Amino acid sequence: FPGDNALGGERHSREAFERWFERLYRLIPEIEFEVRDVAVRGWPWDTAVAVEWGDRGRGADGTEYENEGAHWIRLRWGKATEVHAYLDTEKVTRGCWQPARTRASRRRPPLRLPISCDSFTGVTGPPVIIFAVTQEPEQSAKATDPGQLPAEAVDATRRTHLANERTQLAWWRTGLTALAVALGVGRVVPELDQSATRWPYVVAGVGFALWGIVAIGYGTVHQSAIERALKEGQFVPSDRWPLAVLTVGGLALGLLTAMLILLD
């Protein structure tokens, strides 16, 4: 959240955001929000959302507060990874100054923690995200500019990028292997065994083919996300639901193949 005020700073954990909301409602207990417009673009793995909003309320000391602004939000598979606020910070400072002096901010100084945002899933309240995560340009430059890094750090960065490429190639090899298995199960085996019923093998073959396509696609998308994060000096963990889908699908296809071998 921008500005040198009681709400300013960076938050990157759910607990920090909860503390931020607690502080907000201590400083401006009667605050209300109005969403005026929302614009969305991008793919599920890289979605950009712009929210225009207005808010008004009364501070803890009775001071009237009113502001307007916008939030820029980046989503990955439905989870927010970046949130930036754009608003009149002078109004925020004036609205929070007296309450901060008299009550809340004596007990807790403004949070300015160099932490990174993971997910906002489960946050309840008004339909406007009113916190922000901002990138520190100097830290990003130090993390990505080889001319400002020692030789050991540059070499470590190169190894990280190469490891990311190897991981992508591993996903591709796994997907291509699944496609080869799909061809063998769905077409070759029924041709060799004329007495076999064809449709169960066709179903298994199509399943292996779809599994391979998902593996190749996920490997490519995840590799691109990690490359972008590495350029910013961050890291993106693997999404759980694609791995869960691949795991469940692989187990189901394995059981189906075993049943075809035993029963036919």
ChimeraX commands (.cxc) that place a marker at each C-alpha (Angstrom):
marker #1 position 0.00,0.00,0.00 radius 0.5
marker #1 position 1.63,3.29,-1.06 radius 0.5
marker #1 position 2.33,6.33,1.04 radius 0.5
marker #1 position 4.06,7.27,4.27 radius 0.5
marker #1 position 1.12,6.68,6.59 radius 0.5
marker #1 position -0.20,4.20,9.10 radius 0.5
marker #1 position -1.40,1.89,6.30 radius 0.5
marker #1 position 1.65,2.15,4.02 radius 0.5
marker #1 position 4.04,-0.70,3.34 radius 0.5
marker #1 position 4.16,-4.16,1.81 radius 0.5
marker #1 position 2.37,-7.30,2.99 radius 0.5
marker #1 position 2.97,-10.76,1.57 radius 0.5
marker #1 position 1.25,-13.19,3.92 radius 0.5
marker #1 position -2.35,-13.77,4.85 radius 0.5
marker #1 position -1.62,-12.97,8.49 radius 0.5
marker #1 position -0.06,-9.63,7.51 radius 0.5
marker #1 position -3.11,-8.76,5.40 radius 0.5
marker #1 position -5.43,-9.64,8.27 radius 0.5
marker #1 position -3.45,-7.34,10.57 radius 0.5
marker #1 position -3.65,-4.63,7.88 radius 0.5
marker #1 position -7.44,-4.93,7.73 radius 0.5
marker #1 position -7.65,-4.81,11.53 radius 0.5
marker #1 position -5.64,-1.60,11.50 radius 0.5
marker #1 position -7.76,-0.12,8.68 radius 0.5
marker #1 position -11.01,-0.65,10.58 radius 0.5
marker #1 position -9.47,0.73,13.77 radius 0.5
marker #1 position -8.41,3.90,11.98 radius 0.5
marker #1 position -11.54,4.28,9.80 radius 0.5
marker #1 position -14.24,2.14,11.47 radius 0.5
marker #1 position -17.13,3.24,9.19 radius 0.5
marker #1 position -15.38,2.88,5.83 radius 0.5
marker #1 position -17.47,1.66,2.88 radius 0.5
marker #1 position -16.40,0.70,-0.65 radius 0.5
marker #1 position -18.04,0.97,-4.06 radius 0.5
marker #1 position -16.76,-0.93,-7.11 radius 0.5
marker #1 position -17.27,1.23,-10.19 radius 0.5
marker #1 position -15.69,-0.81,-12.95 radius 0.5
marker #1 position -13.73,-4.05,-13.48 radius 0.5
marker #1 position -11.64,-5.00,-16.52 radius 0.5
marker #1 position -10.10,-8.45,-17.04 radius 0.5
marker #1 position -7.75,-9.78,-19.71 radius 0.5
marker #1 position -5.33,-12.67,-20.15 radius 0.5
marker #1 position -5.24,-16.44,-19.78 radius 0.5
marker #1 position -6.00,-18.41,-16.59 radius 0.5
marker #1 position -2.30,-18.79,-15.85 radius 0.5
marker #1 position -1.61,-15.06,-16.36 radius 0.5
marker #1 position -4.69,-12.90,-15.77 radius 0.5
marker #1 position -4.64,-9.12,-15.30 radius 0.5
marker #1 position -7.51,-7.43,-13.47 radius 0.5
marker #1 position -8.10,-3.68,-13.08 radius 0.5
marker #1 position -10.62,-2.50,-10.47 radius 0.5
marker #1 position -11.84,1.10,-10.22 radius 0.5
marker #1 position -13.36,1.93,-6.84 radius 0.5
marker #1 position -14.40,4.67,-4.45 radius 0.5
marker #1 position -14.55,4.65,-0.66 radius 0.5
marker #1 position -15.84,6.89,2.08 radius 0.5
marker #1 position -16.10,6.75,5.84 radius 0.5
marker #1 position -15.45,8.40,9.16 radius 0.5
marker #1 position -12.25,8.09,11.16 radius 0.5
marker #1 position -12.04,7.01,14.77 radius 0.5
marker #1 position -11.89,10.69,15.80 radius 0.5
marker #1 position -14.91,11.63,13.64 radius 0.5
marker #1 position -12.88,12.95,10.68 radius 0.5
marker #1 position -14.64,12.56,7.33 radius 0.5
marker #1 position -12.70,10.47,4.81 radius 0.5
marker #1 position -13.36,9.99,1.07 radius 0.5
marker #1 position -11.07,8.71,-1.67 radius 0.5
marker #1 position -11.04,6.98,-5.04 radius 0.5
marker #1 position -8.52,4.94,-6.96 radius 0.5
marker #1 position -7.79,1.69,-8.73 radius 0.5
marker #1 position -6.12,-1.65,-8.08 radius 0.5
marker #1 position -4.11,-3.63,-10.58 radius 0.5
marker #1 position -4.18,-7.34,-9.78 radius 0.5
marker #1 position -2.36,-10.27,-11.40 radius 0.5
marker #1 position -3.83,-13.75,-11.03 radius 0.5
marker #1 position -2.33,-17.18,-11.66 radius 0.5
marker #1 position -4.94,-19.96,-11.83 radius 0.5
marker #1 position -7.34,-17.92,-9.74 radius 0.5
marker #1 position -4.81,-16.90,-7.08 radius 0.5
marker #1 position -3.60,-13.31,-6.71 radius 0.5
marker #1 position 0.19,-13.00,-6.94 radius 0.5
marker #1 position 0.52,-9.21,-7.26 radius 0.5
marker #1 position -1.70,-6.35,-6.15 radius 0.5
marker #1 position -0.80,-2.68,-6.64 radius 0.5
marker #1 position -2.89,0.24,-5.36 radius 0.5
marker #1 position -3.17,3.63,-7.06 radius 0.5
marker #1 position -4.92,6.31,-5.00 radius 0.5
marker #1 position -4.50,9.73,-3.38 radius 0.5
marker #1 position -2.14,8.91,-0.52 radius 0.5
marker #1 position -2.39,12.42,0.95 radius 0.5
marker #1 position -6.07,11.80,1.69 radius 0.5
marker #1 position -5.14,8.53,3.37 radius 0.5
marker #1 position -2.50,10.28,5.45 radius 0.5
marker #1 position -4.93,13.01,6.53 radius 0.5
marker #1 position -7.62,10.45,7.30 radius 0.5
marker #1 position -5.31,8.28,9.37 radius 0.5
marker #1 position -3.15,10.93,11.01 radius 0.5
marker #1 position -5.33,11.95,13.95 radius 0.5
marker #1 position -6.60,8.44,14.73 radius 0.5
marker #1 position -3.07,7.10,14.39 radius 0.5
marker #1 position -1.76,9.64,16.87 radius 0.5
marker #1 position -4.52,9.05,19.35 radius 0.5
marker #1 position -5.01,5.29,19.17 radius 0.5
marker #1 position -3.85,2.54,16.91 radius 0.5
marker #1 position -0.48,3.54,15.59 radius 0.5
marker #1 position 1.00,4.06,19.03 radius 0.5
marker #1 position 0.67,0.37,19.61 radius 0.5
marker #1 position 1.88,-0.83,16.22 radius 0.5
marker #1 position 4.17,1.04,13.79 radius 0.5
marker #1 position 3.52,0.91,10.02 radius 0.5
marker #1 position 4.43,-2.45,8.52 radius 0.5
marker #1 position 7.14,-2.32,5.86 radius 0.5
marker #1 position 8.13,-5.92,5.48 radius 0.5
marker #1 position 10.17,-7.15,2.46 radius 0.5
marker #1 position 7.91,-10.13,1.90 radius 0.5
marker #1 position 6.30,-11.70,-1.18 radius 0.5
marker #1 position 2.64,-12.31,-1.99 radius 0.5
marker #1 position 1.43,-15.90,-2.31 radius 0.5
marker #1 position -2.35,-16.14,-2.26 radius 0.5
marker #1 position -5.37,-14.20,-1.08 radius 0.5
marker #1 position -7.70,-17.21,-1.19 radius 0.5
marker #1 position -10.23,-17.18,1.63 radius 0.5
marker #1 position -10.10,-13.45,2.43 radius 0.5
marker #1 position -13.59,-12.25,3.30 radius 0.5
marker #1 position -15.11,-8.78,3.35 radius 0.5
marker #1 position -16.15,-6.17,0.78 radius 0.5
marker #1 position -15.64,-7.11,-2.90 radius 0.5
marker #1 position -12.63,-4.80,-3.23 radius 0.5
marker #1 position -9.05,-5.73,-2.50 radius 0.5
marker #1 position -7.62,-2.73,-0.69 radius 0.5
marker #1 position -4.08,-3.82,-0.01 radius 0.5
marker #1 position -1.07,-3.57,-2.26 radius 0.5
marker #1 position 2.20,-5.32,-2.99 radius 0.5
marker #1 position 4.89,-3.24,-4.64 radius 0.5
marker #1 position 8.18,-4.33,-6.14 radius 0.5
marker #1 position 11.35,-2.64,-4.93 radius 0.5
marker #1 position 13.17,-1.63,-8.15 radius 0.5
marker #1 position 16.62,-1.62,-6.59 radius 0.5
marker #1 position 16.25,-5.16,-5.31 radius 0.5
marker #1 position 14.98,-6.35,-8.69 radius 0.5
marker #1 position 17.91,-4.75,-10.49 radius 0.5
marker #1 position 20.36,-6.39,-8.14 radius 0.5
marker #1 position 18.68,-9.72,-8.63 radius 0.5
marker #1 position 18.61,-9.64,-12.42 radius 0.5
marker #1 position 21.41,-7.39,-13.70 radius 0.5
marker #1 position 24.54,-9.54,-14.17 radius 0.5
marker #1 position 26.72,-6.44,-14.20 radius 0.5
marker #1 position 25.81,-5.74,-10.56 radius 0.5
marker #1 position 26.30,-9.31,-9.31 radius 0.5
marker #1 position 29.45,-11.19,-8.34 radius 0.5
marker #1 position 30.58,-14.03,-10.60 radius 0.5
marker #1 position 29.25,-16.67,-8.19 radius 0.5
marker #1 position 25.75,-15.17,-8.24 radius 0.5
marker #1 position 25.74,-14.90,-12.03 radius 0.5
marker #1 position 26.76,-18.54,-12.31 radius 0.5
marker #1 position 24.03,-19.57,-9.85 radius 0.5
marker #1 position 21.45,-17.65,-11.89 radius 0.5
marker #1 position 22.55,-19.42,-15.07 radius 0.5
marker #1 position 22.32,-22.79,-13.38 radius 0.5
marker #1 position 18.82,-21.97,-12.17 radius 0.5
marker #1 position 17.67,-21.06,-15.68 radius 0.5
marker #1 position 19.24,-24.23,-17.12 radius 0.5
marker #1 position 17.58,-26.34,-14.43 radius 0.5
marker #1 position 14.24,-24.75,-15.32 radius 0.5
marker #1 position 14.79,-25.66,-18.98 radius 0.5
marker #1 position 15.67,-29.25,-18.03 radius 0.5
marker #1 position 12.47,-29.48,-16.00 radius 0.5
marker #1 position 10.45,-28.34,-19.00 radius 0.5
marker #1 position 12.15,-30.92,-21.22 radius 0.5
marker #1 position 11.36,-33.59,-18.61 radius 0.5
marker #1 position 7.68,-32.67,-18.79 radius 0.5
marker #1 position 7.85,-32.88,-22.58 radius 0.5
marker #1 position 9.54,-36.30,-22.49 radius 0.5
marker #1 position 6.89,-37.56,-20.09 radius 0.5
marker #1 position 4.10,-36.23,-22.30 radius 0.5
marker #1 position 5.60,-37.71,-25.48 radius 0.5
marker #1 position 5.99,-41.05,-23.71 radius 0.5
marker #1 position 2.30,-40.95,-22.76 radius 0.5
marker #1 position 1.42,-40.22,-26.41 radius 0.5
marker #1 position 3.47,-43.22,-27.53 radius 0.5
marker #1 position 1.69,-45.40,-24.95 radius 0.5
marker #1 position -1.64,-44.04,-26.20 radius 0.5
marker #1 position -0.82,-45.12,-29.75 radius 0.5
marker #1 position 0.27,-48.56,-28.60 radius 0.5
marker #1 position -2.72,-49.20,-26.33 radius 0.5
marker #1 position -5.36,-47.66,-28.57 radius 0.5
marker #1 position -4.24,-48.94,-32.00 radius 0.5
marker #1 position -1.41,-51.47,-31.95 radius 0.5
marker #1 position -2.66,-53.87,-29.27 radius 0.5
marker #1 position -6.18,-54.30,-30.76 radius 0.5
marker #1 position -4.63,-54.92,-34.19 radius 0.5
marker #1 position -2.36,-57.64,-32.80 radius 0.5
marker #1 position -5.14,-59.32,-30.80 radius 0.5
marker #1 position -8.03,-59.71,-33.21 radius 0.5
marker #1 position -10.18,-61.40,-30.57 radius 0.5
marker #1 position -9.94,-58.45,-28.18 radius 0.5
marker #1 position -12.79,-56.00,-27.75 radius 0.5
marker #1 position -11.57,-52.75,-29.25 radius 0.5
marker #1 position -13.42,-50.00,-27.39 radius 0.5
marker #1 position -11.79,-50.42,-23.93 radius 0.5
marker #1 position -8.37,-50.08,-25.55 radius 0.5
marker #1 position -9.51,-47.04,-27.51 radius 0.5
marker #1 position -10.74,-45.41,-24.29 radius 0.5
marker #1 position -7.43,-46.13,-22.56 radius 0.5
marker #1 position -5.50,-44.83,-25.56 radius 0.5
marker #1 position -7.45,-41.57,-25.64 radius 0.5
marker #1 position -6.91,-41.19,-21.89 radius 0.5
marker #1 position -3.15,-41.58,-22.22 radius 0.5
marker #1 position -3.15,-39.10,-25.12 radius 0.5
marker #1 position -5.03,-36.48,-23.10 radius 0.5
marker #1 position -2.73,-37.07,-20.14 radius 0.5
marker #1 position 0.31,-36.48,-22.34 radius 0.5
marker #1 position -1.15,-33.29,-23.81 radius 0.5
marker #1 position -1.85,-31.89,-20.33 radius 0.5
marker #1 position 1.68,-32.77,-19.18 radius 0.5
marker #1 position 3.31,-31.00,-22.13 radius 0.5
marker #1 position 1.07,-27.95,-21.77 radius 0.5
marker #1 position 1.57,-27.64,-18.02 radius 0.5
marker #1 position 5.34,-28.01,-18.35 radius 0.5
marker #1 position 5.46,-25.18,-20.88 radius 0.5
marker #1 position 3.20,-22.84,-18.88 radius 0.5
marker #1 position 5.05,-23.48,-15.62 radius 0.5
marker #1 position 8.44,-22.96,-17.26 radius 0.5
marker #1 position 7.32,-19.56,-18.60 radius 0.5
marker #1 position 6.00,-18.52,-15.18 radius 0.5
marker #1 position 9.27,-19.47,-13.48 radius 0.5
marker #1 position 11.30,-17.56,-16.08 radius 0.5
marker #1 position 9.30,-14.40,-15.39 radius 0.5
marker #1 position 9.67,-14.86,-11.65 radius 0.5
marker #1 position 13.43,-15.42,-11.90 radius 0.5
marker #1 position 13.83,-12.15,-13.79 radius 0.5
marker #1 position 12.21,-10.42,-10.81 radius 0.5
marker #1 position 14.29,-12.29,-8.25 radius 0.5
marker #1 position 11.33,-14.39,-7.07 radius 0.5
marker #1 position 10.15,-17.99,-7.31 radius 0.5
marker #1 position 6.83,-19.52,-8.35 radius 0.5
marker #1 position 5.93,-22.88,-6.74 radius 0.5
marker #1 position 4.10,-25.57,-8.67 radius 0.5
marker #1 position 0.33,-25.26,-8.78 radius 0.5
marker #1 position -1.39,-28.02,-6.84 radius 0.5
marker #1 position -4.44,-28.67,-8.97 radius 0.5
marker #1 position -2.64,-29.54,-12.27 radius 0.5
marker #1 position -0.39,-31.95,-10.40 radius 0.5
marker #1 position -3.42,-33.43,-8.64 radius 0.5
marker #1 position -5.23,-33.88,-11.98 radius 0.5
marker #1 position -2.19,-35.58,-13.51 radius 0.5
marker #1 position -1.77,-37.82,-10.46 radius 0.5
marker #1 position -5.42,-38.92,-10.37 radius 0.5
marker #1 position -5.47,-39.36,-14.15 radius 0.5
marker #1 position -2.29,-41.42,-14.12 radius 0.5
marker #1 position -3.59,-43.69,-11.36 radius 0.5
marker #1 position -6.90,-44.17,-13.19 radius 0.5
marker #1 position -5.17,-45.00,-16.48 radius 0.5
marker #1 position -2.83,-47.39,-14.71 radius 0.5
marker #1 position -5.73,-49.26,-13.10 radius 0.5
marker #1 position -7.59,-49.38,-16.43 radius 0.5
marker #1 position -4.54,-50.81,-18.18 radius 0.5
marker #1 position -4.08,-53.43,-15.45 radius 0.5
marker #1 position -7.74,-54.46,-15.76 radius 0.5
marker #1 position -7.38,-54.81,-19.56 radius 0.5
marker #1 position -4.35,-57.04,-19.12 radius 0.5
marker #1 position -6.00,-59.23,-16.49 radius 0.5
marker #1 position -9.50,-59.53,-17.94 radius 0.5
marker #1 position -8.95,-59.70,-21.70 radius 0.5
marker link #1:1,2 radius 0.2
marker link #1:2,3 radius 0.2
marker link #1:3,4 radius 0.2
marker link #1:4,5 radius 0.2
marker link #1:5,6 radius 0.2
marker link #1:6,7 radius 0.2
marker link #1:7,8 radius 0.2
marker link #1:8,9 radius 0.2
marker link #1:9,10 radius 0.2
marker link #1:10,11 radius 0.2
marker link #1:11,12 radius 0.2
marker link #1:12,13 radius 0.2
marker link #1:13,14 radius 0.2
marker link #1:14,15 radius 0.2
marker link #1:15,16 radius 0.2
marker link #1:16,17 radius 0.2
marker link #1:17,18 radius 0.2
marker link #1:18,19 radius 0.2
marker link #1:19,20 radius 0.2
marker link #1:20,21 radius 0.2
marker link #1:21,22 radius 0.2
marker link #1:22,23 radius 0.2
marker link #1:23,24 radius 0.2
marker link #1:24,25 radius 0.2
marker link #1:25,26 radius 0.2
marker link #1:26,27 radius 0.2
marker link #1:27,28 radius 0.2
marker link #1:28,29 radius 0.2
marker link #1:29,30 radius 0.2
marker link #1:30,31 radius 0.2
marker link #1:31,32 radius 0.2
marker link #1:32,33 radius 0.2
marker link #1:33,34 radius 0.2
marker link #1:34,35 radius 0.2
marker link #1:35,36 radius 0.2
marker link #1:36,37 radius 0.2
marker link #1:37,38 radius 0.2
marker link #1:38,39 radius 0.2
marker link #1:39,40 radius 0.2
marker link #1:40,41 radius 0.2
marker link #1:41,42 radius 0.2
marker link #1:42,43 radius 0.2
marker link #1:43,44 radius 0.2
marker link #1:44,45 radius 0.2
marker link #1:45,46 radius 0.2
marker link #1:46,47 radius 0.2
marker link #1:47,48 radius 0.2
marker link #1:48,49 radius 0.2
marker link #1:49,50 radius 0.2
marker link #1:50,51 radius 0.2
marker link #1:51,52 radius 0.2
marker link #1:52,53 radius 0.2
marker link #1:53,54 radius 0.2
marker link #1:54,55 radius 0.2
marker link #1:55,56 radius 0.2
marker link #1:56,57 radius 0.2
marker link #1:57,58 radius 0.2
marker link #1:58,59 radius 0.2
marker link #1:59,60 radius 0.2
marker link #1:60,61 radius 0.2
marker link #1:61,62 radius 0.2
marker link #1:62,63 radius 0.2
marker link #1:63,64 radius 0.2
marker link #1:64,65 radius 0.2
marker link #1:65,66 radius 0.2
marker link #1:66,67 radius 0.2
marker link #1:67,68 radius 0.2
marker link #1:68,69 radius 0.2
marker link #1:69,70 radius 0.2
marker link #1:70,71 radius 0.2
marker link #1:71,72 radius 0.2
marker link #1:72,73 radius 0.2
marker link #1:73,74 radius 0.2
marker link #1:74,75 radius 0.2
marker link #1:75,76 radius 0.2
marker link #1:76,77 radius 0.2
marker link #1:77,78 radius 0.2
marker link #1:78,79 radius 0.2
marker link #1:79,80 radius 0.2
marker link #1:80,81 radius 0.2
marker link #1:81,82 radius 0.2
marker link #1:82,83 radius 0.2
marker link #1:83,84 radius 0.2
marker link #1:84,85 radius 0.2
marker link #1:85,86 radius 0.2
marker link #1:86,87 radius 0.2
marker link #1:87,88 radius 0.2
marker link #1:88,89 radius 0.2
marker link #1:89,90 radius 0.2
marker link #1:90,91 radius 0.2
marker link #1:91,92 radius 0.2
marker link #1:92,93 radius 0.2
marker link #1:93,94 radius 0.2
marker link #1:94,95 radius 0.2
marker link #1:95,96 radius 0.2
marker link #1:96,97 radius 0.2
marker link #1:97,98 radius 0.2
marker link #1:98,99 radius 0.2
marker link #1:99,100 radius 0.2
marker link #1:100,101 radius 0.2
marker link #1:101,102 radius 0.2
marker link #1:102,103 radius 0.2
marker link #1:103,104 radius 0.2
marker link #1:104,105 radius 0.2
marker link #1:105,106 radius 0.2
marker link #1:106,107 radius 0.2
marker link #1:107,108 radius 0.2
marker link #1:108,109 radius 0.2
marker link #1:109,110 radius 0.2
marker link #1:110,111 radius 0.2
marker link #1:111,112 radius 0.2
marker link #1:112,113 radius 0.2
marker link #1:113,114 radius 0.2
marker link #1:114,115 radius 0.2
marker link #1:115,116 radius 0.2
marker link #1:116,117 radius 0.2
marker link #1:117,118 radius 0.2
marker link #1:118,119 radius 0.2
marker link #1:119,120 radius 0.2
marker link #1:120,121 radius 0.2
marker link #1:121,122 radius 0.2
marker link #1:122,123 radius 0.2
marker link #1:123,124 radius 0.2
marker link #1:124,125 radius 0.2
marker link #1:125,126 radius 0.2
marker link #1:126,127 radius 0.2
marker link #1:127,128 radius 0.2
marker link #1:128,129 radius 0.2
marker link #1:129,130 radius 0.2
marker link #1:130,131 radius 0.2
marker link #1:131,132 radius 0.2
marker link #1:132,133 radius 0.2
marker link #1:133,134 radius 0.2
marker link #1:134,135 radius 0.2
marker link #1:135,136 radius 0.2
marker link #1:136,137 radius 0.2
marker link #1:137,138 radius 0.2
marker link #1:138,139 radius 0.2
marker link #1:139,140 radius 0.2
marker link #1:140,141 radius 0.2
marker link #1:141,142 radius 0.2
marker link #1:142,143 radius 0.2
marker link #1:143,144 radius 0.2
marker link #1:144,145 radius 0.2
marker link #1:145,146 radius 0.2
marker link #1:146,147 radius 0.2
marker link #1:147,148 radius 0.2
marker link #1:148,149 radius 0.2
marker link #1:149,150 radius 0.2
marker link #1:150,151 radius 0.2
marker link #1:151,152 radius 0.2
marker link #1:152,153 radius 0.2
marker link #1:153,154 radius 0.2
marker link #1:154,155 radius 0.2
marker link #1:155,156 radius 0.2
marker link #1:156,157 radius 0.2
marker link #1:157,158 radius 0.2
marker link #1:158,159 radius 0.2
marker link #1:159,160 radius 0.2
marker link #1:160,161 radius 0.2
marker link #1:161,162 radius 0.2
marker link #1:162,163 radius 0.2
marker link #1:163,164 radius 0.2
marker link #1:164,165 radius 0.2
marker link #1:165,166 radius 0.2
marker link #1:166,167 radius 0.2
marker link #1:167,168 radius 0.2
marker link #1:168,169 radius 0.2
marker link #1:169,170 radius 0.2
marker link #1:170,171 radius 0.2
marker link #1:171,172 radius 0.2
marker link #1:172,173 radius 0.2
marker link #1:173,174 radius 0.2
marker link #1:174,175 radius 0.2
marker link #1:175,176 radius 0.2
marker link #1:176,177 radius 0.2
marker link #1:177,178 radius 0.2
marker link #1:178,179 radius 0.2
marker link #1:179,180 radius 0.2
marker link #1:180,181 radius 0.2
marker link #1:181,182 radius 0.2
marker link #1:182,183 radius 0.2
marker link #1:183,184 radius 0.2
marker link #1:184,185 radius 0.2
marker link #1:185,186 radius 0.2
marker link #1:186,187 radius 0.2
marker link #1:187,188 radius 0.2
marker link #1:188,189 radius 0.2
marker link #1:189,190 radius 0.2
marker link #1:190,191 radius 0.2
marker link #1:191,192 radius 0.2
marker link #1:192,193 radius 0.2
marker link #1:193,194 radius 0.2
marker link #1:194,195 radius 0.2
marker link #1:195,196 radius 0.2
marker link #1:196,197 radius 0.2
marker link #1:197,198 radius 0.2
marker link #1:198,199 radius 0.2
marker link #1:199,200 radius 0.2
marker link #1:200,201 radius 0.2
marker link #1:201,202 radius 0.2
marker link #1:202,203 radius 0.2
marker link #1:203,204 radius 0.2
marker link #1:204,205 radius 0.2
marker link #1:205,206 radius 0.2
marker link #1:206,207 radius 0.2
marker link #1:207,208 radius 0.2
marker link #1:208,209 radius 0.2
marker link #1:209,210 radius 0.2
marker link #1:210,211 radius 0.2
marker link #1:211,212 radius 0.2
marker link #1:212,213 radius 0.2
marker link #1:213,214 radius 0.2
marker link #1:214,215 radius 0.2
marker link #1:215,216 radius 0.2
marker link #1:216,217 radius 0.2
marker link #1:217,218 radius 0.2
marker link #1:218,219 radius 0.2
marker link #1:219,220 radius 0.2
marker link #1:220,221 radius 0.2
marker link #1:221,222 radius 0.2
marker link #1:222,223 radius 0.2
marker link #1:223,224 radius 0.2
marker link #1:224,225 radius 0.2
marker link #1:225,226 radius 0.2
marker link #1:226,227 radius 0.2
marker link #1:227,228 radius 0.2
marker link #1:228,229 radius 0.2
marker link #1:229,230 radius 0.2
marker link #1:230,231 radius 0.2
marker link #1:231,232 radius 0.2
marker link #1:232,233 radius 0.2
marker link #1:233,234 radius 0.2
marker link #1:234,235 radius 0.2
marker link #1:235,236 radius 0.2
marker link #1:236,237 radius 0.2
marker link #1:237,238 radius 0.2
marker link #1:238,239 radius 0.2
marker link #1:239,240 radius 0.2
marker link #1:240,241 radius 0.2
marker link #1:241,242 radius 0.2
marker link #1:242,243 radius 0.2
marker link #1:243,244 radius 0.2
marker link #1:244,245 radius 0.2
marker link #1:245,246 radius 0.2
marker link #1:246,247 radius 0.2
marker link #1:247,248 radius 0.2
marker link #1:248,249 radius 0.2
marker link #1:249,250 radius 0.2
marker link #1:250,251 radius 0.2
marker link #1:251,252 radius 0.2
marker link #1:252,253 radius 0.2
marker link #1:253,254 radius 0.2
marker link #1:254,255 radius 0.2
marker link #1:255,256 radius 0.2
marker link #1:256,257 radius 0.2
marker link #1:257,258 radius 0.2
marker link #1:258,259 radius 0.2
marker link #1:259,260 radius 0.2
marker link #1:260,261 radius 0.2
marker link #1:261,262 radius 0.2
marker link #1:262,263 radius 0.2
marker link #1:263,264 radius 0.2
view
